[in-house]
Structure formats: structure tokens, C-alpha cells
Amino acid sequence: MKEILGSHVSFSKEKQMLGSVLEALSYHSTTFMFYTGAPQNTMRYPIDEKLTTLAHNLMEKENINIENVVVHAPYIINLANAKNHDFNVQFLKEEIKRVEKLGVSLLVLHPGSHVGLGTEEGIKNIITALNEAIEENQKVTICLETMAGKGSEIGSHLEELQEILKGVKIPSKVAVCIDTCHLHDAGYDLTDFDAFLKQFDEVIGLSNLLVVHVNDSKNIRESHKDRHANIGYGTIGYEVLSKIVHHPKLKDVPKILETPYIGEGKEKYPPYLFEIEMFDENKWNPNLENDVISHYTTDKNK
């Protein structure tokens, strides 16, 4: 059976979610993830209901289950820093409403950075903000992402996410997204993924694992740097990532690629069609760069 596997895709003003679906289908994806606007700023345009309906109809036709589609919250939301508390809570509330208008139920969110306040204080701020932003009747589940531990990031240890989940008043609206690059860079050994899942289950509970970001890493384990590599071209390796993608305990969990585009300068192309093919065929592609560039430049020259 084909895995629930896709990648990050674009979400433009003109085509919105319909464009996202079309891009995902071009990669032979069975799911996808997108931002509803630029992740670095607050500029957002209204959700076009007609385009959303067309997107839903196309997903139904192509057997993409909307329950497996993921939206990523913007980076500018930093719940761990109380300095911009009101802005963070309000913008997160608005983002939840946008996600609901699109009919999506999974919203991945970086827990935030404490920026010198300390981990304990940062976690308290995250809990306070989540309890203000989350509503009982919302359909969206916020999936806190595991982080690499760069700077003052919170979420590089499972126990930190456990503490946040325990502090949330409506726990059914908060879960976890694991990122393989982040876990590796944070120090977790993914070569024994069964042992990691056992640890995750003991600390957080596997029922709370709702999204997986599948990325190789450019760094050695426990580097705390967070630099993604293409599948099989990093320090985690294809074999380990393939076991994660095909793990039976994750068969119902959407898996999203966020690997780097291939090429130089303005001539950069998405690798997702070929990386998804690797997992579908259970075979690493040692010619990924050439295949990607050839595929997109040949199309351009037609």
C-alpha cells in the first residue's frame, strides 16, 4: 500500500489551495503541507472559497484524504517569548481560523525560543499562550514540532513537549510533529527507530504523534544546527529514513518532505518527485541531482 507521503508545496494568492493540490499531484504525493502565507511576515490574503472547493473536489478525485493534509504555522509566532504575547496569541488564533476555512485539521507549530528567559519560563509562556489561543470547538489540532536545539529553541527534548502537553487545558487540541533532521541534530539516535518510538510512547504517547517531517541532515548527530539534506545525501542516510517512512506504527501518519531544492542560483528545482519515488520503489537514487535538473530543464525546453 502506498504511504501517506508528500512534501512542502506552494500556496499562491492566485491559485491558493488548488495550486497546492496540483503541485502535490505533480510529485505523485498522497498528501502535502503548505503555509497559508509567507512564514516570515503577517501579510495574508482572504481565503477564496471557490478555489478551496475546487481543491477539495480534486483531492477527492485523486484520493488525497484532507485529514492527512498539513498546514505549517508561520515562524514569526514565538509563544515562548512573552514580550509579544498578545500578537502571538492573536495571530495564532487567526491562523487557526484560516486553516479551518481551508478544511484542514493539522497545524504544525514551532514551540518557540525563550530568547534568554530560560527553558522553564519559556515553557510556561507557551502553555499560557496555547491556553489563550485554543478553543474547545476548534477542529484544528496544533502539532508542536520537535526542534534541533539551535539557540534557545524549546522542543529539542521530548520531555519539554511532554510538559507543554500536560499544561494545556484542552489536550485533545495539541499533539506532536517529529522532524527526523531535528531529532538527529538534537541528539536522538534514529538508527534504532523502534527504541526511539518506545521512548516517545513512554514520554508523550504514540497517539499524540500526528505528523512526521522526513528530512536528511547535513550535520553530525547532536550538532544542534538544523540544516536539511536531500534523502540519502546526509548523515542520517536513506536506509534509516526508509525504515521510518515504512514503519508499520506510522502507517496512518502523514509524512512530509522538506528537503532542499536542487541546482544553483535561480535555477533551483524541487526534488520531491524523485525522493517520493525512492520511497515508493524502496531504492535510493544515487543520480538524484542529475535526474531532477534533467527533468525540469527538459520540460522547460519543450
C-alpha positions in Angstrom: 0.0 0.0 0.0 1.3 3.5 -0.9 2.5 5.5 2.1 0.8 8.8 3.2 3.7 10.7 1.8 4.1 14.2 0.3 6.1 17.4 0.6 6.0 21.1 1.2 4.2 22.8 -1.6 3.4 26.4 -2.5 0.2 28.4 -1.7 -0.1 31.4 -4.1 -2.6 34.3 -4.0 -3.9 33.4 -7.4 -4.5 29.6 -7.1 -4.3 29.1 -3.3 -5.1 25.5 -2.2 -6.0 24.4 -5.7 -2.4 25.2 -6.8 -1.1 23.3 -3.8 -3.0 20.2 -4.8 -1.9 20.4 -8.4 1.8 20.8 -7.3 1.4 17.8 -4.9 -0.1 15.6 -7.7 2.9 16.5 -9.9 5.1 14.8 -7.4 2.9 11.8 -7.1 2.1 12.7 -3.5 -0.7 11.3 -1.3 -0.6 14.3 1.0 1.1 17.7 1.2 2.0 20.6 3.5 1.9 24.4 2.9 2.0 27.8 4.6 -1.2 30.0 4.1 1.1 33.0 3.6 4.8 34.0 3.9 6.2 32.4 7.1 8.3 35.5 7.9 5.5 38.1 8.0 1.9 38.8 8.8 0.7 39.5 5.2 -2.3 37.3 4.5 -5.0 37.5 1.8 -8.6 36.2 2.2 -9.3 32.5 1.6 -11.1 32.1 -1.7 -14.0 29.6 -1.1 -14.4 28.7 -4.8 -10.7 27.8 -5.1 -11.0 25.8 -1.8 -14.0 23.9 -3.2 -12.2 23.1 -6.4 -9.2 21.9 -4.4 -11.4 19.6 -2.2 -13.1 18.2 -5.3 -9.7 17.4 -7.0 -8.4 15.8 -3.8 -11.4 13.6 -3.6 -11.0 12.6 -7.2 -7.3 11.8 -6.7 -7.8 10.0 -3.4 -5.9 12.5 -1.2 -7.6 12.5 2.2 -7.9 16.0 3.5 -7.5 14.7 7.1 -3.8 14.0 6.1 -3.1 17.5 4.7 -0.9 19.7 6.9 -0.5 23.5 7.3 2.6 24.9 8.8 2.2 27.9 11.1 4.5 31.0 10.3 7.9 31.2 12.0 7.1 34.7 13.4 4.8 33.2 16.0 7.0 32.7 19.1 4.9 31.6 22.0 7.9 31.1 24.3 8.7 34.8 24.4 6.2 36.8 26.5 7.4 40.1 25.0 5.0 39.8 22.1 2.4 37.7 23.9 -0.7 39.5 22.6 0.5 39.5 19.0 1.5 35.8 19.1 -1.8 34.7 20.6 -3.9 36.8 18.2 -2.0 35.8 15.1 -2.2 32.1 16.1 -5.9 32.4 16.5 -6.2 34.0 13.1 -4.1 31.2 11.6 -6.3 28.6 13.2 -9.4 30.2 11.6 -7.7 30.3 8.2 -6.8 26.6 8.4 -10.4 25.8 9.4 -11.7 27.7 6.4 -9.5 25.5 4.2 -10.9 22.4 5.8 -7.6 21.3 7.2 -7.2 19.9 10.7 -3.4 19.6 11.3 -1.4 22.8 12.0 2.3 22.3 12.7 3.8 24.9 15.0 7.4 25.5 16.3 7.2 25.7 20.1 9.3 28.9 20.1 12.6 30.2 21.5 12.8 31.6 25.1 15.4 34.2 24.0 17.3 34.3 27.2 14.4 33.8 29.6 15.3 30.2 30.3 13.6 26.9 29.3 11.3 26.7 32.3 10.0 30.2 31.8 9.7 29.7 28.0 7.6 26.5 28.6 5.3 28.4 30.9 4.8 31.1 28.3 4.0 28.5 25.6 1.4 26.9 27.9 -0.2 30.2 28.8 -0.4 31.3 25.1 -1.8 28.0 23.9 -4.5 28.1 26.6 -5.5 31.5 25.4 -5.4 30.6 21.7 -7.1 27.2 21.7 -10.9 26.9 21.8 -13.0 23.9 22.7 -14.9 23.8 19.5 -12.0 24.2 17.0 -11.4 21.5 14.5 -7.7 22.2 14.2 -5.1 20.2 16.2 -1.8 22.1 16.8 1.1 19.8 16.3 4.2 21.0 18.2 7.3 20.2 16.2 10.5 18.6 17.7 13.4 21.1 17.3 17.1 20.7 16.8 18.0 22.8 19.9 19.5 25.7 17.9 20.0 28.8 20.1 17.3 29.0 22.7 14.8 26.7 20.9 12.4 24.8 23.1 11.3 21.3 22.0 14.7 19.6 21.4 13.9 17.2 24.2 10.7 15.1 24.3 10.3 15.9 28.0 9.9 19.6 27.1 7.0 18.8 24.8 5.5 16.5 27.4 5.5 19.3 29.9 3.7 21.6 27.4 1.1 18.9 26.6 0.5 18.3 30.3 -0.1 22.0 30.9 -2.6 22.6 28.1 -6.2 22.7 29.4 -7.7 21.2 26.2 -5.2 18.4 25.5 -7.2 17.0 22.6 -6.3 20.1 20.5 -2.5 19.7 20.9 -0.2 16.9 19.6 3.3 16.5 18.2 5.1 16.5 14.8 8.5 14.8 14.7 11.2 16.0 12.3 13.9 13.5 11.5 16.6 16.1 10.9 15.7 18.0 14.1 15.7 14.8 16.1 19.1 13.8 14.7 20.6 17.2 15.3 19.1 17.3 18.8 21.0 14.1 19.6 18.5 11.3 19.1 19.8 8.1 17.5 17.4 7.2 14.7 19.3 4.1 13.6 17.2 2.2 16.2 13.9 3.8 15.4 11.9 1.2 17.4 13.8 2.3 20.5 13.0 5.9 19.7 9.3 5.1 19.2 9.3 3.2 22.5 10.8 6.3 24.3 8.3 8.6 22.5 5.4 6.4 23.6 6.6 6.4 27.2 7.2 10.2 27.4 4.4 11.5 25.2 2.3 8.6 23.8 2.2 7.4 20.2 -1.4 8.5 19.9 -0.1 12.1 20.1 2.3 11.6 17.1 0.2 13.1 14.2 2.8 14.3 11.6 6.3 13.3 10.5 8.7 15.6 8.7 11.1 13.4 6.7 14.5 15.1 6.1 18.1 14.0 6.0 20.7 16.2 7.9 23.8 17.9 6.7 25.2 17.7 10.3 26.6 15.1 12.7 24.2 13.9 15.4 23.8 16.3 18.3 25.1 19.3 16.3 22.0 21.5 17.1 22.3 23.2 13.7 19.1 22.2 11.8 20.3 22.0 8.2 18.2 19.7 6.0 19.8 17.5 3.3 18.2 15.6 0.5 17.1 12.0 1.1 20.2 9.7 1.3 22.6 12.6 0.9 23.1 13.4 4.6 24.3 11.9 7.8 21.1 10.1 8.6 21.0 8.1 5.3 18.4 6.6 3.1 18.1 3.2 4.9 17.3 4.8 8.2 14.8 7.2 6.7 13.2 4.5 4.6 12.6 2.4 7.7 10.9 5.4 9.3 8.7 6.1 6.3 7.6 2.5 6.0 7.3 1.8 9.8 4.1 0.0 10.5 3.3 2.1 13.6 3.4 5.2 11.4 1.2 3.9 8.5 -1.6 6.2 9.3 0.6 9.3 10.0 1.2 11.8 7.1 4.9 12.1 6.2 6.2 15.4 4.7 9.4 16.1 2.9 11.1 19.4 3.4 14.4 18.7 1.7 16.3 21.4 -0.2 15.8 22.3 -3.9 18.5 21.2 -6.3 20.5 23.4 -8.5 22.2 26.8 -8.3 21.2 30.4 -8.2 17.8 31.0 -9.8 17.9 27.5 -11.5 16.7 25.5 -8.5 14.2 22.7 -8.7 12.1 20.6 -6.3 13.5 17.1 -5.7 10.2 15.7 -4.3 9.0 13.7 -7.4 12.2 11.7 -7.3 12.5 11.4 -3.5 9.0 10.1 -3.2 9.8 7.7 -6.0 12.8 6.4 -3.9 10.4 5.5 -1.0 7.7 4.1 -3.3 10.3 1.8 -5.0 12.3 1.1 -1.8 15.5 2.1 -3.6 17.9 5.0 -3.1 18.7 7.1 -6.2 22.4 8.0 -6.5 21.6 10.2 -9.5 19.1 12.5 -7.8 20.7 15.8 -8.8 21.1 14.9 -12.5 17.6 13.4 -12.6 15.9 16.5 -11.1 17.8 19.0 -13.2 17.2 17.0 -16.4 13.5 16.6 -15.6 12.8 20.3 -15.1 15.2 21.7 -17.8 13.8 19.3 -20.4 10.3 20.4 -19.6 11.3 24.0 -19.9 12.8 23.4 -23.3 9.8 21.7 -24.8 
